[in-house]
């Protein structure tokens, strides 16, 4: 079967075979890392400990979905347009400043909740606050950086940093746990992985700063970085994100109360493995088409 026949069978390949193959190879690498994580963690950690880590991750995911993801979608919407106009650097600094604020908010609220309600066993209030606050910031900066590289069409670098985070998180968790067999030590692995992945911001920043300020006039559909615009764009995403968290994450807290932490750990691992093929497909198609989608949206109004 030649490439033309393949395009007829898989229409998305009309946007380029090489980028799709790079994305697929990258997702396979991440999937393998995920399977290895499950294998290693179920050997080193007890089901109760895995359950506690999943509850910790659910709290971190809540802050990310509620406060970061809606604004991140807004950033992706304006990313390429702002680059053409030479204002992406200034808007990126504003966004990272916002991430700092959100991280401090997550740090404070999660610490208070843990102190008052003891949401997660095995962690002190201090470590809950530190892990969630730092994770919220580092993961958000990494996601922005990696997404930016992908939007610029730098697929190889995007895949490299995605796999770097996945595999280094596993390595750091294993090393820290070997040094000090404790649930906090294991949890510091992903934090270190995201810290390493944040090196992508350096690569992205060099690309952004190469673009001199442009005096291009604002067009009809130009999207401006303002509180009003961000709110009007993001509020529907806030609602859908909260509904998604309720559907996919909140059960862990209910299950803990009914069946205990052990079953939270066992079910979370099984659910993650079962959902992996669907998640791979969704991420491959989304990451492959993002540069095309947001490129076509540049300077478009609501009809566009």
N, C-alpha and C positions, 0 to 999 in steps of 0.2 A: 504493500500500500504506500503510495507516494504522499507528499505533504498536501497536495491539493485535495486528494481523496480524504485525507485525515481531517482537513478543515471542513469538508462537507459533512463529515460525521460528528465532529466536535466544533461547532461554530465559534466558540471563544478563542480557538487557536488562530483565528483570522488576525488577532492582535499580535501575533508573533510566537513562534515555536520555542525559541531559546529562553525567553523570560519565563514561560510556563514550566519548562523542564527544570529551570533553576529553582523556581518556587517549590515544585514537587520534590526535588531532591532535598531541599532544605527542610520541608515538612516531614519527610521520611526520617531525616536525622533527628529532629525534635521528638518524633514519635518513638524512635528507638530509645532516646534518652528517657522518655517518660516511662517506658516499660522497665528500663534498668532501675529507675528511681523506685518504682513499685517493688521490684525484686529486692533491692538493697534495703529499703525502708522496712519491709515486712520481715526481714531477717534481723535487723538491728533494733527495731522499735517494737513495743508491744501494741496490740490493737487499741488499748486505752490511749497510749501516747499519740498514735496516728489520729485517733478521734479528736484529741485536744488540738493537734496541729490543724486539722480540717476546720474546727470551730474558729481558731485564730484566723485562718485564711478567709473564712466567710465574713468575719467582721471587717477585715481589710478590704475585701471585695465590695462590701456595702459602701464604705466611704468612697472607694474608687468609682463605683457605678453612679452614686448619687451626686458627687461633687466634681469628679474629674472627667469621666467619659462624655457627658453632654457637651462640655466646653472643648474637649479634644476633637469632637466631631465638627464643631464650629471652626477650630483651627485647621482641620483638614479641608474644610470647605473653602477657606480663603487662602490656603497655603501657596498654591501656584500663582494665583492672582496677585497676592502681596509680593511674591518674589519678582514678578514682572514689573511691578510698580516700585520696587526697591525699598519696601517698608516691612519686609518679613523679619528682618533682624530685630527691629524695635518691638514688633508685635510678639515675637518669640520671647523676648526679655519680659514683657508684661505677663505672658502666659506662665513662664517659670516662676515669676514672683507670686502669681496666684497659686501655683502648686506648693510653694513654701507656706503660704497662709493655710491652705487646706491641710497640709501635713501637720502643722502645729495644732490645728483644730482637731484632727483625728487623734493626735497624741494625747491631747487633754481629755477629750470625751471618752476615748477608749479606756484610759487610765481610771477615770472616775467610775465608769460603768463596771469595770473589773473590781474596783475597790468596794463598790456598793452592792453589786449583784453577783459577783464571782461567776462571770459568764463562762470562763474557760479554766478548767482544772489543770494543774501542773505548771502554771505561769503566775508569777507575782504581778501585781498591778504595774510595777515599774517596767518589767519586761514586756508586758502587753502593750503599754503605751509606747515604749521605744521601738519595738518591732513593727507595730502598725504605723506609727508616724514615719519612720525611716523607709519602710516598704512603700508606703503611699507616695512618697516623694521620688525615690529612686526608680520605682517601676514606671511612674508617670513620665519622668524625664527620658527613660529608656524608650518607652513606647512612642513618645513624640519624635525622638531621634531616629528610631528605626523606621517609623512610618514616613518621616520626611525623606529618608534615603530611598524608600520604595516609590514615593510620589515623584521623585526626581528620576526614576527609572534605573537607579543603581541597585539592581536586583542582587548581584553577587555580594555586595557589602551588607545589604539588608539580611540576606540568608546567613552570612558569616556571623553577624552579631546576634541573630536569633539563636543560632546553635551554640554560640559562645556562652550565652546566658544559661541555656538549658544544661549543657554539659559541665560548665564551671560551678553551677549551683549544686549539682550532684557531687562533684569533687570536693567542694568546700564543706558540704554537709558531712560527708564521709570523714574528712580529715578532722574537722572540729569535734565530731562525735567520738572518733578514735582517741583524740587527745583528752576529751572530757565527756564521757557518756551521759549526756543530759539532753532533755528535750529542747532546751534553749539553744544548746550548741548546734543541734540539727537545724533549728529554725534560722540560725545565723547564716547557713549556707546559701539559701536563695537571696538573702540581703546582699551577701558578698557577690553573688552572681550578677545581680542587677547593678551593683556598683561598678563591676567590670564592664557590663554592657553599656553603661553610661559614657564610656569612651566614644561611643557613636556620636555623641553631641559635638565632639571635637571635629570629627570628619564632616558632619552636617554643617557646623558653623563655618568651616573653611569654604564650603560651597556657597553658603548664604552671603558671606562677606565679599565674595568675588563679584557680586552684583552691585554695581554702583547705584546710587540713588537715581531713580528714573522720574522724569517729569511727566510721565504719561497721565493724561487727564482721566479723572474718574468717569467710567462709562455707566450706562443706565443700570446695569445689574451689579455694580461694584458693591462688595460687602465690606462694611467698615467695622473696625475693632472698637466696640463701645458696649457699655453695660446693657443698654437697651437692646442692641442688636443681638448680643449674646443670649440675653434672656428670651427674646422672642424666638430665636432659633432653637434654644436648648430645652425649653420647658417640656415639650412633648417627649423628648428623649429621657428626661428625668423620670417621667411617669412610666415609660416602657422599661427603663432600667430597674426601677423599684419592683415592678411586676415580675421581671425576669429573676431578680434576686429572691423574691418571695417564692417563686416556683422552683428554683434550682438550688438555693442555699439554705433557706429558713428551716427546711425539714430536719437539718442536722441538730438544731437546738430542741426541736420537738422530740426527735428520736432519742436524744440523750436523756430527756426526762422520762420517756416511756421505757426504753430498753437499755440505757446506759451507754457510756463512752465506747465500750468495746464494739458494740454494734454500729455505732457511728463510724468508727474506723474501718470495720469490715465492709460496710455498705458503700462508703465513700470510695474505697479502692475499687470495688467491683463495678460501681457506677462509672467511674472514670475510665476504666478499661473498656466497658461496653460502649461508651459514648465517643471513644477515640476516633473510630472511622468517620463518623459524622462530622466531628470537629475538624478533622483533617481536610475533608472535602470543602467545608464552608470556608476555612481559612485559606486554602489554596485558591479558590475562585475569587474570594474577596481581595486578597493581596495581589493577585494577578491583574484584576480589573480596576483596582483603585486609581492608578495613574491615569487610565483612560477615562474613568468616570469623572474624577475631579478636574481633569484637564478639559473635558467638554463643558463643565459647569462654569469655567472661568468667565467672569463678566456677564453672566446670565442673570436675568431677573427671575421672578417667581415662575413664569411660564417655562423658562428654560429648565 
